[in-house]
Amino acid sequence: MTIANDLIKAITASSRNSARSNQAAIGPSEIFGCRRATWNRINNVAKTNPNTLALAGIMGTAIHSYIQQAFNRQDPFGDRYLLEQEVEYEGLIGHVDMFDKVNQEVVDWKTVKKANLSYFPSEQQRSQVQIYGYLLTKNNVEVKTVTLVAIPRDGDERDIIFYSEPYDESVALKGLEWLKQVQTATEPPAPERDAVFCQHYCVYFDKTGTAGCAGKGKAQAESVVIEDEEARSAARDYLEVASEIDELEKLKEGLKLRLEGVSGVTPEGIKIAWSEVAGRRSVDEVKVKELLGEVPVKYGNSYTKLTVKEG
């Protein structure tokens, strides 16, 4: 048992025993998520995949806790800020990260990767913070503005961004209508996420599909029409960027040929130099097999591969 294993065991056990992890009621953060997972939660379907990857969520919880402590020190009597406030209306429970009484502003912290900042906020994130505003108004708190703050786990203070918009009840009601449709469904919704993703992150994943959800398989995915506009937009952008990268790689190779044998410094200060790089060293498998009778093989961790192409 290594210290890394001890760490993983300790933090995951603590996370699973937290109040939020054991909250029975559906929360605003689940709205516009996976319909199947939400339906399973509503209908008390048994969890089939307890050993999901949770580090990103644990880091997010830790950052939330640190922010709460920081504002508690700044405003110890809660004169200006309500922090981690639980609000409920008609069975829907939300935990508001912060409410600024002076500006009548709901604030929600989001821990993200820097690569996701270009698509921040998502429809789900906007819906969540607007629903917090809705829950507060139903508890006689006037809300003017809702704000999302993105804190990159792999960045620094300069990378933090925020998004604000006026409180809009219609956005909240759209999310609540989505939840109502899931609540009233008599059959479990079809899988929405790919099995490669679900096996690591969904507690209801079951490879066989007999006790839980098997996720979307490859054959299934090729026949499912994606209606999510954010995903469709990302797919179009991905193809466009991939095409531009291919063109730039071709241009780069052409420029490289034009610079063959050229070395020195241009008047603008651009340095050009060539050097010889040793070839990659590798084990001679044939020779090893002759000496040992077999070639020992070591396997690395599996990884997910994305394929996006024109139909």
N, C-alpha and C positions, 0 to 999 in steps of 0.2 A: 504494500500500500504506500503510494507516494503522497507527498504533501499536496500535489495537484488533485489527486483523487479525494483527499480529505477536504480540500477546499470546495470542490464541486458538490460533494455529499452534503457539506454543512450549509452552503448557500441555497441549494435546491430544496433541502428539507425545510429551511427557514421560510423560503418563498411559498412552499406548498401549505405551510401552516399559518400564513398571514391572513388577516381578516378579509382582504380583497379577494384572495385566491379561493376562499371558502364562502364568498357571498353567493347566496342562492338566487337573488333577484337579478334579472337582466339589467345591465347598465348601459348608459348612452354610448360607451366606447365600442359596444358590440353591434350597434346599429350600422347598417351598410357594410357589415363584415360578411362572413360566410353564413348564408341562410341555413345550410345543413347543420353547422355547429350550433347556431343560435336555437334552431328547432330542437336539437338534441338536449340542450340545456333546459329549455322550457318544459320538455316532456320527461325530464329526469332519466335520460338514457344513460346506461352505465358507461363509464370511461373504459376504453380498451387499450389505451396507449399512454400509460402514466409517465414514461421516461422521455418526455419531450425536451427539446433544447430551450432553455429559459434564460440564458445569461443576459441577452439584450433587455428583456423585461426586468430582470433583477437590477441591472445597472440603471435603468430608467427609474425604478422605485427608489434606489439609493440617492439618485440625483434629486428626485422630488423631496425626499426626506431632508436632504441637506439644505435645499432652498427654503423649506418650511422653517427649519431651525434658524436660518439666516434672517428671515423676515420676522420671526418671533423675537429675536434679539433687537431688531430695529423698531418693532412695534409690540412690546411685551404685553400690553393690555388690550390689544385688538381695537384700538381707537380708529384706525384707518382700514386695516385689512382683515378679512375673514379668510382663514387658511384651512385647507382640507375640510371644507364644510360639507356635511352630508345633507342632501335635500331630497325630499320624496314627494311624489304626486301621483295618485292613482296607481300605486304599486311600482312605479318606476323610480329607482334610487340612483342618484348621481353623487359623485364626490368632486366638488368644485375645488380645483387647486388653489385659486385665489379669487376673491372679490374685493375690488378697490371701492370702498364706500364713497370716497370723494368724487371719483370719476364715474361711478356707477358702471364699472367695467368688470366683466368676467375674464379671467386670464387662465389659460391652460398651457402647461409646460409639455413640450414634446421632445423626447430624445430621439435623434435620427442619425443617419449616416450623411456625411457631406454630399455624397453622390445623389441623395434624394432631395436636396434643397431646391433643385430646379423644378420639382413637381410638388412643392409645398405651398399651400396646404392641399390635401386631398378632399374629395367630397365628404368622405367619412369623418375627417377631422373637423371640417367646417360644420357638419351636422352635429357632431358631438358637443362643440362649444356653444352652438346655438340652443341645443336642448338643455344645457346647463342654465343658460339664460332663461329659457322657458320654465324650468323647474323653480328657479328663484322668483320669477314673476308670479307664479302660482302660490308662492309662499309669501306674497305681499312685499317683495323686494323689487324696487324699480331698477331696470337694467337699460342702459343706453348703448353700450358698446361690448363687443366680444373680441377677444384677442388670443391668438395662438403664437407661442414663442417656440421656435425650433432651436434646440441645443444639440449640436453635433457631438456624438460620442468620440469621434476621431478628429475633432477640430480644436480650436481655441476660442477665446472671447471674441475675436474678430469675425468669426464665422456664424455667430448667433444672429438669427433674423426673426422678425415678427410680422404678423399679418393681423390687421384689425379691420372690422366692418361693423356697421350699426346692427344692433339686435334686430332680428327679423323672425317673427313668429312663424311665418310661412315656411322657412327653411327647417325649423324644428318640427313642424307638423308633417312635412314631407318624410322626415326620418321616422316619426311616430307611426305614419301610415305603413311604412315598410315593416316596422315591427309588428303592427296589427296583422298584416298579411301572413307573416311567419307564424304568429300565435294562433291564427285560425286555420292554418293548413292542417288537414287531416292525415296527410301522408308526408313522410320526410322528403324535403326538397332534394333534387338531384345534386350530386357532388359538383362543387364549383371550382375547386383548386386541384392542381395536378398532384398525383400520388407521390411524386418525388419530393414535393414540398410538404404535403400532409404528414408523411411518415416521421418527420422531424418536429413538427410544430402543432399538430392537432391531437388532442387527448382522445378523440373519438376515432382515430385511424385504426383500421383493421385490414390488413393485406388481403385476407380472404373475403371480406365483405359480408361475412355471416353474422358477426356480432356487432360490428361497427361500420364505419364508412371507409370504403377502399380508395376514395379519391378518384380523380379522372385518370384513366389509363390512356396510353398513346392512341389506340384505335378509337376510343371514345372521344378524345380531344379533337381528332380530325373531323368529327361530324357535328361538333357543338359550335353554334354561332355565339361569338362573344359580343354581348350587348353593352358591357361596361365601357362608357365613352372614354374614361381615363386610360383604360388598358388599350383601347383601339388607337388613341392618340399616341401613346407610348410606342406601340408597334409600328405605326407610320413613321414616327421620328427615328426609331431604331433602324429601319430600312434605309431612310435617307442618310443618316450618319454613316452607316456601314458602306453605302455606295460612295459617299464622299471620301471615306478612309481609303477605299480601294483605288479611287482616282488619284488621291494624294500619294499613295504608295507607288503607283505607276510613274507619277511625275518625279518622285524622289529617286527612283531607279534610273530614270532618264538623265536627271541632273548628275547623278553619281557617275554615269558613263562619260558625261561631258567633262568631268573633273579628273578623269583617269590620268595619272602621272603628274598632275598639277600639285605643287606645294608652295607654301610661302604665306605672305600676308597681303591682303588687298589694301588699297589706300583708305578704305573705310574701317580697317582694323579687323577684318574677318580672317582668321587663321585657318589654313588648309594644310593638312598633313596626312600622310599614309603610314601605316605601320603593319607589321606582320603579326598575326595572332595565332598562337599555337592551336592545333586542332583539338577537339574534345577527346579526352581520355575515357576509354570504356573498357570493361572487362572482356577478355577474349573468351566467350562462352564455349567455343569449340575446344579450346585448350583446357579450360577448367573441367569440362566433361571428360576429357581424356585422362586427366589426373585424378579426379574424384569419382567419376562414374555418374555424377549428376551435377546439376547447376542449382545451388540454393537460390530461392526466389523470395524477395521481400516485397510485400504489397503496401502501398501507401493508402492513406484515407481516400475514400470515394468522394466525388464532388459532383455538383449538378452542372449540367451543360444546357445552355439556352440555344434554341434554333428558331430563327425568325426568317421566313422567306415568302416570296409571292406565291399565292395559290395558283 
